[in-house]
Amino acid sequence: MINPADTAFVLFSTAFVMLMTPGLAFFYGGMVRKKNVLSVLMQCFVVLCLLSVHWMLFGYSLAFAPAKGFWGGLAWFGLNGVGLEPYSGYSSTIPHQAFMIFQAMFAIITPALIIGAFAERMKFSAFLVFTLLWATFVYDPLCHWVWGTGGWLRNMGVLDFAGGIVVHTSAGIAALVLALIIGKRKNLDKNVPAPHNLPFVVLGTSLLWFGWFGFNAGSALAANGLAVSAFVVTNAAAASAGLTWALLEWIRNGKPTVFGVVTGSIAGLATVTPASGFVSPASGLIIGMLASILCFIAVAVIKPKFGYDDSLDAFGVHGVGGILGTLATGLFASKAINAAGADGLFLGNPRQFLIQLIGVLVAALYTFVVTYILYKLVDIFFRIRVSEKEELMGLDLTQHRERAYTVLE
């Protein structure tokens, strides 16, 4: 039976999560150079359009139609059979279409996160094709395995409340693959560009933090105590991570920065995502602290050492955070918080940590291989990277014939 309060809560949460993609556009857009800001905004917004259509036509069916195979199949093609009555396999108190559109926002933001790895150097036409293929052959199967009825990782007992594996690990690993294959931006060794508009970055972070409450709390799919717990845990991790990153910068560089605090907060949000509906607020504080420490190392130490150009640290924040958060769920999870979950290692259940480890390894390996194959295929037909001349001129002019500012630099 449909519960009006639950339905309203999920619809509002859906709107919150939708706002995260424009938030990401500003977060990423402020970090690139002036000549590329519109290209990033365009990529994020076109993903919102492209993946909405993909999800309604066949993506939702591939991800969530009940099946025990590679994906869900096409039984719900074009939302056939996805009506206004509840589907008990996912929720018995909200319309099936409400669940569908809520999940659509997850499918949209996941490939948008990858943009941070190849910002300032991918051809727009190739981006469209690659994004559609990646959503179909990476996101949809992973989503089915972890969340779909009959999904084998779900049946194994993998816990992923709001997307540590499905969203952040997959996007982060894909980002690493693309950063390695597409190569560095031109003249990067001579001049590492600073964010061109830090207020944009702060604005984007604010929208992301706001939207993340819908992302995590909304995944309870009901206006209940679990949603409240996930909401509180999410805020705790973001705050703890932001403070920790500032402290790390203070110790290492002598000064904390605005950019560091917002980056840390995003790291905390990404990391707590899989755990938010299974752990206590105190555990959320610890997870946020760990998130900043490990993501800071990935961004400030490992990336410079290996020399790959993950432009906006999509792997360093979302990939590392997603993996850490999924494993942390296996440590801190408590059935006292969520009876539908499991106890973690620290509550006497080491098997759950092993299950989480298997889940994240499978997702990372699958994403790595398929992303590599898709890149190579698209590159054959579309030549993914822009020319050196186009890159030097900037993607705003060469890909869209627009400019955000009068003066470029």
Secondary structure, 3 states (H helix, E strand, C coil): CCCHHHHHHHHHHHHHHHHHHHHHHHHHHCCCCHHHHHHHHHHHHHHHHHHHHHHHHHHHHHHHCCCCCCCCCCCCHHHCCCCCCCECCCECCCCHHHHHHHHHHHHHHHHHHHHHHHCCCECHHHHHHHHHHHHHHHHHHHHHHHHCCCCHHHHHCCCCCCCHHHHHHHHHHHHHHHHHHHCCCCCCCCCCCCCCCHHHHHHHHHHHHHHHHHHHHHHHCCCCHHHHHHHHHHHHHHHHHHHHHHHHHHHHHCCCCHHHHHHHHHHHHHHHCCCCCCCCHHHHHHHHHHHHHHHHHHHHHHHHHHCCCCCCCHHHHHHHHHHHHHHHHHHHCCCCCCCCCCCCHHHCCHHHHHHHHHHHHHHHHHHHHHHHHHHHHHHHHHCCECCHHHHHHCHHHHHHCCCCCCCCC
